[in-house]
Amino acid sequence: MTGDKEQSGARTVATRDRGGPYVLTLRLKRVYFEDISCGNKPWEYRLATGYWRKRIEGRHFDYVLLTLGYPARSEQDLHMLKPWRGYIEQQLLHPHFGDDEVHVFAVNVTAPTLPLHVLYNDLTRA
């Protein structure tokens, strides 16, 4: 859960046409990044808006890349690369989204963290 209620920062890198992996990149605030890093937070949430729906719904990714803000690639401690384990849609009441229950995409981030070279080696082979 990052930034504003209309969140940004997802992207796919490479495409199957180029032979590279599909990656969903999610930018995080420090508190959520640290909670995921130590295993206390199994899901990362995004509002189920049109913006996120077109980026997540019906897609398969190879990896989810979680970053603390917008770090440089060289700041490897500010990146977590995890195998894609899917998402669920659910209703959620969370202070980050305000006082009302909201519909969200809950991205599973329970997979073990992979070394970043896994992703960058895949991209250079593409």
C-alpha positions in Angstrom: 0.0 0.0 0.0 1.7 3.1 -1.2 1.2 6.7 -2.0 -2.2 8.0 -2.8 -5.5 6.0 -2.9 -5.1 6.0 -6.7 -1.8 4.3 -6.7 0.8 4.2 -9.4 4.0 2.4 -10.0 3.1 -0.9 -11.6 4.7 -1.9 -14.8 5.5 -4.9 -16.8 9.1 -5.3 -18.0 9.9 -7.2 -21.1 7.2 -9.2 -22.9 6.8 -12.8 -23.9 7.4 -11.6 -27.5 10.9 -10.7 -26.5 11.3 -13.9 -24.4 11.7 -12.0 -21.1 9.8 -12.4 -17.9 6.6 -10.6 -16.9 7.3 -8.5 -13.8 4.8 -6.6 -11.7 6.6 -3.8 -9.9 5.0 -2.4 -6.8 6.4 0.7 -5.0 6.0 0.5 -1.2 6.2 2.8 1.8 8.9 1.8 4.3 6.5 0.3 6.9 5.0 -2.1 4.3 8.4 -2.9 2.8 9.8 -3.8 6.2 6.7 -5.8 7.2 6.9 -7.9 4.0 10.7 -8.3 4.4 10.4 -9.8 7.8 7.4 -12.0 6.9 4.7 -10.1 8.9 2.7 -9.0 5.8 1.6 -11.8 3.4 -0.4 -9.5 1.0 0.2 -6.2 -0.7 -3.0 -4.3 -1.5 -4.0 -2.2 -4.4 -7.4 -0.6 -4.9 -9.5 -2.4 -7.5 -9.7 0.7 -9.7 -9.6 0.7 -13.5 -6.0 1.6 -13.3 -5.0 -1.5 -11.3 -7.6 -3.8 -13.0 -6.0 -3.4 -16.4 -2.5 -4.0 -14.9 -3.4 -7.1 -12.8 -6.6 -8.7 -13.8 -6.3 -11.7 -16.1 -2.5 -11.4 -16.3 0.2 -13.8 -15.3 3.5 -12.6 -14.0 6.7 -14.5 -13.5 7.8 -12.2 -10.6 6.7 -9.4 -8.4 9.3 -6.8 -7.7 8.7 -4.9 -4.5 10.7 -1.7 -4.0 11.1 0.8 -1.3 10.1 3.9 -3.2 12.0 4.4 -6.5 15.5 3.1 -5.8 18.4 2.8 -8.3 19.0 -0.7 -9.5 22.3 -0.6 -7.6 20.5 -0.2 -4.3 19.7 -3.9 -4.0 18.7 -3.8 -0.4 15.7 -1.6 -1.4 14.4 -4.3 -3.8 12.7 -7.6 -3.1 12.1 -10.0 -6.0 9.6 -12.8 -5.4 8.0 -15.4 -7.6 4.5 -14.6 -8.6 2.0 -16.4 -6.5 -1.1 -14.7 -7.7 -3.7 -12.4 -6.2 -7.2 -12.4 -4.8 -9.9 -9.8 -4.8 -11.4 -8.9 -1.5 -13.1 -6.3 0.6 -10.8 -4.6 3.1 -11.1 -2.1 5.9 -7.7 -0.5 6.4 -6.7 3.0 7.6 -4.5 3.6 4.5 -7.7 3.5 2.4 -9.9 5.6 4.7 -12.8 4.8 7.0 -14.9 2.8 4.5 -14.4 -0.8 3.4 -12.9 -0.9 -0.1 -12.5 -3.5 -2.9 -8.8 -4.4 -3.4 -6.4 -6.7 -5.3 -4.4 -8.6 -2.7 -1.1 -9.7 -4.2 0.4 -12.7 -2.5 4.0 -11.8 -1.3 4.7 -14.9 0.8 7.2 -16.5 -1.6 10.8 -16.5 -0.6 12.9 -13.5 -1.8 15.1 -14.3 -4.8 18.4 -12.6 -5.6 18.0 -9.8 -8.1 20.4 -11.3 -10.6 17.7 -13.9 -11.4 15.6 -11.1 -13.0 18.4 -9.2 -14.6 19.9 -12.4 -16.1 16.5 -13.3 -17.5 16.3 -9.8 -19.1 19.7 -9.9 -20.7 19.0 -13.3 -22.2 15.8 -12.0 -23.8 
